[in-house]
Amino acid sequence: MNESLRELLDEKEWSDTRLMYEADVSPSTVSSYLSGKRGHALDFRSIKTLEKFAKALETEPEYFLEYRQFRAQEMLREMIASGEIDLEDLEEIRARRRAEQAVSKNKGAAGA
């Protein structure tokens, strides 16, 4: 996430201090995310920080891979808890995706 955050700062020509001010977070928070010490394994608290960064930088939180992964995990937990999906469904989805990827890979190799 630190690379994506740094890219956005570079695009806007912002300093770390500007991000701190615009996102209303502490200097240590900005430093921790930019150095990669935080932002790998997200929790609800760090999601809120990421949303502040995204809003300040005028982008969607989904810009960050870690945010999308966190949301997918939460959605999956909710769906399992409610009975909408179970392990067999996940195995079927995985098998289908792997088969699609193999077909795509074979088509690419045949065209080369």
C-alpha positions as CSV (number, residue, x, y, z in Angstrom):
1,M,0.0,0.0,0.0
2,N,2.9,2.3,0.7
3,E,3.8,2.4,-3.0
4,S,0.2,3.2,-4.1
5,L,0.1,6.0,-1.5
6,R,3.4,7.4,-2.5
7,E,2.3,7.3,-6.2
8,L,-0.7,9.4,-5.4
9,L,1.3,11.8,-3.4
10,D,3.8,12.2,-6.3
11,E,0.9,12.7,-8.8
12,K,-0.5,15.5,-6.6
13,E,2.9,16.8,-5.8
14,W,2.1,16.6,-2.1
15,S,4.4,16.3,0.8
16,D,3.8,13.9,3.7
17,T,2.9,16.9,5.8
18,R,0.2,17.9,3.3
19,L,-1.3,14.5,3.4
20,M,-1.3,14.6,7.2
21,Y,-3.1,17.9,7.2
22,E,-5.6,17.0,4.4
23,A,-6.4,13.6,5.9
24,D,-6.5,14.9,9.5
25,V,-4.1,12.2,10.8
26,S,-0.9,12.3,12.9
27,P,2.6,12.6,11.4
28,S,3.4,9.1,12.8
29,T,0.4,7.7,11.0
30,V,1.5,9.0,7.7
31,S,5.0,7.9,8.3
32,S,4.0,4.4,9.3
33,Y,1.9,3.9,6.1
34,L,4.5,5.4,3.8
35,S,7.3,3.3,5.3
36,G,5.2,0.1,5.0
37,K,5.1,-0.5,8.8
38,R,1.3,-0.3,8.6
39,G,-1.2,-1.0,6.0
40,H,-0.5,-4.6,5.1
41,A,-3.0,-6.4,7.3
42,L,-6.0,-4.0,7.6
43,D,-8.5,-3.9,10.5
44,F,-11.4,-1.6,10.9
45,R,-9.3,1.1,12.4
46,S,-6.8,1.1,9.6
47,I,-9.7,1.0,7.1
48,K,-10.9,4.3,8.5
49,T,-7.4,5.8,8.1
50,L,-7.2,4.5,4.5
51,E,-10.6,6.0,3.8
52,K,-9.3,9.4,5.1
53,F,-6.3,9.1,2.8
54,A,-8.5,8.3,-0.2
55,K,-10.8,11.2,0.5
56,A,-8.0,13.6,0.9
57,L,-6.3,12.4,-2.3
58,E,-9.6,12.5,-4.2
59,T,-9.7,8.8,-5.0
60,E,-11.8,5.9,-4.0
61,P,-10.5,3.6,-1.2
62,E,-10.8,0.7,-3.8
63,Y,-7.7,2.2,-5.4
64,F,-5.7,0.4,-2.8
65,L,-5.4,-3.4,-3.2
66,E,-5.4,-3.9,0.6
67,Y,-8.8,-2.2,0.9
68,R,-10.3,-4.4,-1.8
69,Q,-8.9,-7.5,-0.1
70,F,-10.2,-6.5,3.3
71,R,-13.7,-5.8,1.9
72,A,-13.7,-9.1,0.0
73,Q,-12.8,-11.0,3.2
74,E,-15.5,-9.2,5.2
75,M,-18.1,-9.9,2.5
76,L,-17.1,-13.5,2.4
77,R,-17.3,-13.8,6.3
78,E,-20.8,-12.3,6.1
79,M,-21.9,-14.6,3.3
80,I,-20.7,-17.7,5.2
81,A,-22.3,-16.6,8.4
82,S,-25.6,-16.0,6.8
83,G,-25.5,-19.3,4.9
84,E,-25.4,-17.6,1.5
85,I,-22.3,-19.5,0.5
86,D,-20.3,-22.4,1.9
87,L,-17.0,-24.2,1.4
88,E,-18.3,-26.2,-1.6
89,D,-19.4,-23.1,-3.4
90,L,-15.9,-21.5,-2.9
91,E,-14.2,-24.7,-4.1
92,E,-16.4,-24.6,-7.2
93,I,-15.7,-21.0,-7.9
94,R,-12.0,-21.6,-7.5
95,A,-12.0,-24.6,-9.8
96,R,-14.0,-22.6,-12.5
97,R,-11.5,-19.7,-12.3
98,R,-8.5,-21.9,-12.6
99,A,-10.0,-23.6,-15.6
100,E,-10.7,-20.2,-17.2
101,Q,-7.2,-19.1,-16.5
102,A,-5.8,-22.3,-18.1
103,V,-7.9,-21.8,-21.2
104,S,-6.7,-18.2,-21.4
105,K,-3.1,-19.2,-21.0
106,N,-3.4,-21.9,-23.6
107,K,-4.9,-19.4,-26.1
108,G,-2.1,-17.0,-25.4
109,A,0.5,-19.7,-26.0
110,A,-1.1,-20.8,-29.2
111,G,-1.2,-17.3,-30.6
112,A,2.5,-16.6,-29.8
